Amino acid sequence: MTKKGKSKPILVPVDFSNSSESALLCAAELADALGSELVVLHVVHDPGEAPGYYAVKGRNKQMRRMEDVAAEMLEEFLQTLRKKHPGHAAIQHASTMLVVGLPVNRILESAEKIQARMIIMGSQGRTGLAHAMLGSKSEQVVRLSSVPVLIVKYKKPEKS
């Protein structure tokens, strides 16, 4: 239990993908059952071709600070899920974190900082050559984490 009397939070790193949504829903179910808080994390990975800035579509090639755009995207992602899943108290009360750096390092540092009970993250499910060449962020987190890690794979809806 933390100082506030609640159990340790569950950390959910997101990249706004379907896999992230699946991971957040799984984490919400577990958090609701355990009485844990959810902390939704997004890591801004600074690309070399436009350090510190994103080109914003539809705005005359306007450049904006990556952190500002990412913060808006994180809030929109969470608001969308709050509307889609009003019954998940953990999603309704989730807090957010936005950090800059290498994703694996920042995920592990954030888990330590908030004293997370576990990390729940989505996986794109790369296989074959793509996996061998790139590895997987989720796989690296599993290997290096000092807390349990649950990997949630996105299941595409079946066509009718």
C-alpha positions in Angstrom: 0.0 0.0 0.0 1.2 3.5 -0.7 1.0 6.4 1.7 -2.5 7.3 0.6 -3.8 3.8 1.6 -4.2 2.7 -2.1 -2.2 -0.1 -3.6 0.7 0.7 -5.9 -0.3 2.0 -9.4 -0.2 0.2 -12.7 1.9 1.8 -15.4 0.5 1.7 -18.9 2.8 3.0 -21.6 0.9 4.0 -24.8 1.7 5.0 -28.3 -2.0 5.7 -29.3 -2.2 2.4 -31.3 -4.9 -0.3 -31.1 -2.4 -2.3 -29.1 -2.2 0.5 -26.6 -5.9 0.7 -26.3 -6.1 -3.1 -25.6 -3.4 -2.8 -23.0 -5.2 0.1 -21.3 -8.5 -1.8 -21.2 -6.8 -4.8 -19.7 -5.0 -2.6 -17.2 -8.3 -0.9 -16.2 -10.0 -4.2 -15.5 -7.1 -5.3 -13.3 -6.8 -1.9 -11.6 -10.6 -1.8 -10.9 -10.3 -5.3 -9.3 -7.2 -4.5 -7.2 -8.2 -0.9 -6.3 -5.1 0.4 -8.0 -4.6 3.6 -9.8 -3.7 3.7 -13.5 -0.8 5.9 -14.8 -0.9 6.3 -18.5 2.6 7.1 -19.9 3.6 8.4 -23.3 7.3 8.6 -24.2 8.2 11.2 -26.8 11.0 9.8 -28.9 12.9 12.7 -30.4 13.5 11.9 -34.1 16.8 12.9 -35.7 15.3 14.6 -38.8 13.3 17.2 -36.8 14.7 17.3 -33.3 12.1 18.6 -30.8 9.3 19.4 -33.3 6.5 17.7 -35.2 5.0 19.1 -38.4 1.3 19.6 -37.8 -0.9 18.3 -40.6 -3.3 20.8 -42.1 -1.6 23.8 -40.6 0.6 25.1 -43.4 3.6 23.0 -42.4 3.6 24.7 -39.0 6.2 23.2 -36.6 5.2 22.7 -32.9 7.1 21.4 -30.0 6.9 17.6 -29.8 5.9 17.7 -26.2 3.0 20.0 -26.8 1.6 17.9 -29.6 2.2 14.7 -27.7 0.4 16.1 -24.6 -2.6 16.9 -26.8 -2.6 13.5 -28.4 -2.3 11.8 -25.0 -5.2 13.7 -23.6 -7.4 13.0 -26.7 -6.5 9.3 -26.6 -7.6 9.1 -22.9 -10.7 11.2 -23.4 -11.8 9.0 -26.3 -11.3 5.9 -24.2 -13.2 7.5 -21.2 -16.2 8.1 -23.5 -16.0 4.6 -25.0 -15.7 2.9 -21.6 -17.6 4.9 -19.0 -17.9 1.9 -16.7 -14.1 1.6 -16.0 -13.5 3.7 -12.9 -9.7 3.3 -13.4 -9.8 4.9 -16.8 -12.0 7.7 -15.6 -9.6 8.5 -12.9 -6.3 7.7 -14.6 -3.4 10.1 -14.4 -1.0 10.8 -17.2 2.8 11.2 -17.6 4.6 12.5 -20.6 8.4 12.1 -20.8 11.1 12.5 -23.5 13.8 10.1 -24.3 14.4 6.5 -25.3 11.1 4.6 -24.7 12.5 1.5 -23.0 14.7 3.6 -20.6 11.9 6.0 -19.8 9.3 3.3 -19.2 11.6 1.6 -16.7 12.5 4.9 -15.0 8.9 5.9 -14.8 7.9 2.6 -13.3 10.5 3.1 -10.6 9.6 6.7 -10.0 5.9 5.9 -9.3 6.7 2.6 -7.6 4.5 0.8 -10.0 3.2 -2.6 -9.0 3.4 -3.7 -12.6 3.6 -2.5 -16.2 1.0 -3.4 -18.8 1.8 -2.6 -22.4 0.6 -3.5 -25.8 2.6 -5.3 -28.4 2.5 -4.9 -32.2 3.4 -8.6 -32.5 6.3 -8.3 -35.0 7.6 -11.6 -36.1 10.4 -12.9 -38.4 13.0 -10.6 -39.8 11.4 -7.4 -38.5 11.5 -8.7 -35.0 15.1 -10.1 -35.4 16.3 -6.7 -36.7 14.5 -4.4 -34.4 13.7 -6.4 -31.4 10.7 -5.3 -29.5 10.3 -2.5 -26.9 8.0 -4.7 -24.9 10.4 -7.6 -25.0 13.2 -5.3 -23.8 11.0 -4.0 -21.0 10.2 -7.6 -19.9 13.9 -8.4 -19.8 15.0 -5.3 -17.9 12.0 -4.6 -15.6 12.2 -5.1 -11.8 8.4 -5.4 -11.6 6.1 -7.8 -13.4 5.2 -6.9 -17.0 2.1 -8.1 -18.8 2.1 -7.9 -22.6 -1.3 -7.5 -24.3 -1.6 -8.3 -28.0 -4.2 -6.5 -30.0 -6.8 -8.9 -31.6 -8.2 -7.6 -34.8 -12.0 -7.7 -34.9 -13.3 -10.6 -37.0 -15.0 -9.6 -40.2 -18.7 -10.4 -40.4 
